[in-house]
């Protein structure tokens, strides 16, 4: 069992930055992959970034490459998501998720992730 709690969302102007955090508890944090997903109104949930257990492998959706950075601190049981140069189209609810079936591999489909946080709203204004 893994419990995930996101924080750090909010309202920011276009071009600004936010840092999301995801605190994990329960199962040992350093033996599974993690991901950040987002869901905008009327749209499907999509994988924005993912990272394996040690951080040696990452994935980014094309739309966020060069702007967003996923990282993790296994000693603190925390996943991070640094979001820079935010755009209005980044507005969504952001979720962290745990893929407890994989350590080295990373998945990008929601179905691969077993545990989810409650989500945090990110709103980017013009």
ZAPAFI-319550 format. One record per residue (C-alpha): residue in three letters; x, y, z; residue number from 0. Coordinates in steps of 0.5 Angstrom, whole numbers. Layout:
[ALA; [X; Y; Z]; NUM]
...
//
This chain:
[UNK; [0; 0; 0]; 0]
[UNK; [3; 7; -2]; 1]
[UNK; [0; 14; 0]; 2]
[UNK; [1; 20; -4]; 3]
[UNK; [0; 27; -2]; 4]
[UNK; [1; 32; -7]; 5]
[UNK; [3; 40; -6]; 6]
[UNK; [5; 46; -9]; 7]
[UNK; [0; 48; -14]; 8]
[UNK; [-3; 54; -15]; 9]
[UNK; [-5; 60; -19]; 10]
[UNK; [1; 63; -23]; 11]
[UNK; [2; 68; -29]; 12]
[UNK; [5; 65; -36]; 13]
[UNK; [12; 65; -36]; 14]
[UNK; [12; 64; -28]; 15]
[UNK; [14; 57; -24]; 16]
[UNK; [12; 52; -19]; 17]
[UNK; [15; 47; -16]; 18]
[UNK; [10; 41; -14]; 19]
[UNK; [12; 36; -9]; 20]
[UNK; [9; 29; -8]; 21]
[UNK; [10; 26; -1]; 22]
[UNK; [10; 18; -1]; 23]
[UNK; [9; 14; 5]; 24]
[UNK; [7; 6; 6]; 25]
[UNK; [12; 2; 2]; 26]
[UNK; [19; 3; 1]; 27]
[UNK; [20; 9; -4]; 28]
[UNK; [26; 7; -7]; 29]
[UNK; [24; 1; -11]; 30]
[UNK; [18; 3; -16]; 31]
[UNK; [18; 8; -21]; 32]
[UNK; [14; 14; -21]; 33]
[UNK; [10; 19; -25]; 34]
[UNK; [7; 26; -26]; 35]
[UNK; [0; 26; -30]; 36]
[UNK; [-5; 32; -31]; 37]
[UNK; [-12; 32; -33]; 38]
[UNK; [-15; 39; -36]; 39]
[UNK; [-23; 39; -36]; 40]
[UNK; [-26; 35; -42]; 41]
[UNK; [-19; 32; -43]; 42]
[UNK; [-16; 25; -42]; 43]
[UNK; [-11; 24; -36]; 44]
[UNK; [-4; 24; -39]; 45]
[UNK; [3; 23; -37]; 46]
[UNK; [7; 29; -37]; 47]
[UNK; [13; 26; -34]; 48]
[UNK; [16; 19; -31]; 49]
[UNK; [22; 17; -27]; 50]
[UNK; [25; 10; -25]; 51]
[UNK; [27; 8; -18]; 52]
[UNK; [34; 11; -18]; 53]
[UNK; [33; 17; -23]; 54]
[UNK; [37; 14; -28]; 55]
[UNK; [31; 14; -33]; 56]
[UNK; [26; 19; -35]; 57]
[UNK; [21; 21; -40]; 58]
[UNK; [18; 28; -41]; 59]
[UNK; [12; 29; -46]; 60]
[UNK; [14; 33; -52]; 61]
[UNK; [10; 39; -50]; 62]
[UNK; [14; 40; -43]; 63]
[UNK; [21; 38; -45]; 64]
[UNK; [26; 44; -43]; 65]
[UNK; [21; 47; -39]; 66]
[UNK; [19; 42; -33]; 67]
[UNK; [24; 37; -29]; 68]
[UNK; [22; 31; -25]; 69]
[UNK; [26; 29; -20]; 70]
[UNK; [26; 25; -13]; 71]
[UNK; [29; 24; -7]; 72]
[UNK; [29; 17; -4]; 73]
[UNK; [32; 19; 3]; 74]
[UNK; [26; 24; 4]; 75]
[UNK; [21; 19; 0]; 76]
[UNK; [19; 25; -4]; 77]
[UNK; [18; 26; -12]; 78]
[UNK; [19; 33; -15]; 79]
[UNK; [16; 37; -21]; 80]
[UNK; [20; 43; -23]; 81]
[UNK; [15; 47; -28]; 82]
[UNK; [18; 53; -31]; 83]
[UNK; [16; 58; -37]; 84]
[UNK; [9; 56; -35]; 85]
[UNK; [4; 57; -41]; 86]
[UNK; [-4; 57; -40]; 87]
[UNK; [-5; 50; -44]; 88]
[UNK; [-1; 47; -38]; 89]
[UNK; [-7; 49; -33]; 90]
[UNK; [-10; 42; -30]; 91]
[UNK; [-10; 38; -24]; 92]
[UNK; [-4; 35; -23]; 93]
[UNK; [-3; 28; -20]; 94]
[UNK; [3; 24; -18]; 95]
[UNK; [3; 16; -19]; 96]
[UNK; [6; 10; -17]; 97]
[UNK; [8; 4; -21]; 98]
[UNK; [10; -1; -16]; 99]
[UNK; [10; -6; -21]; 100]
[UNK; [17; -3; -24]; 101]
[UNK; [23; -1; -22]; 102]
[UNK; [28; 1; -28]; 103]
[UNK; [22; 1; -33]; 104]
[UNK; [18; 7; -34]; 105]
[UNK; [11; 7; -36]; 106]
[UNK; [7; 13; -39]; 107]
[UNK; [0; 10; -39]; 108]
[UNK; [-5; 11; -33]; 109]
[UNK; [-7; 4; -33]; 110]
[UNK; [0; 2; -31]; 111]
[UNK; [0; 6; -24]; 112]
[UNK; [-3; 3; -18]; 113]
[UNK; [-3; 9; -13]; 114]
[UNK; [-5; 16; -14]; 115]
[UNK; [-5; 22; -10]; 116]
[UNK; [-11; 27; -9]; 117]
[UNK; [-9; 32; -15]; 118]
[UNK; [-7; 39; -14]; 119]
[UNK; [-9; 45; -19]; 120]
[UNK; [-5; 49; -23]; 121]
[UNK; [-8; 55; -26]; 122]
[UNK; [-4; 59; -31]; 123]
[UNK; [-6; 66; -33]; 124]
[UNK; [-5; 70; -39]; 125]
//
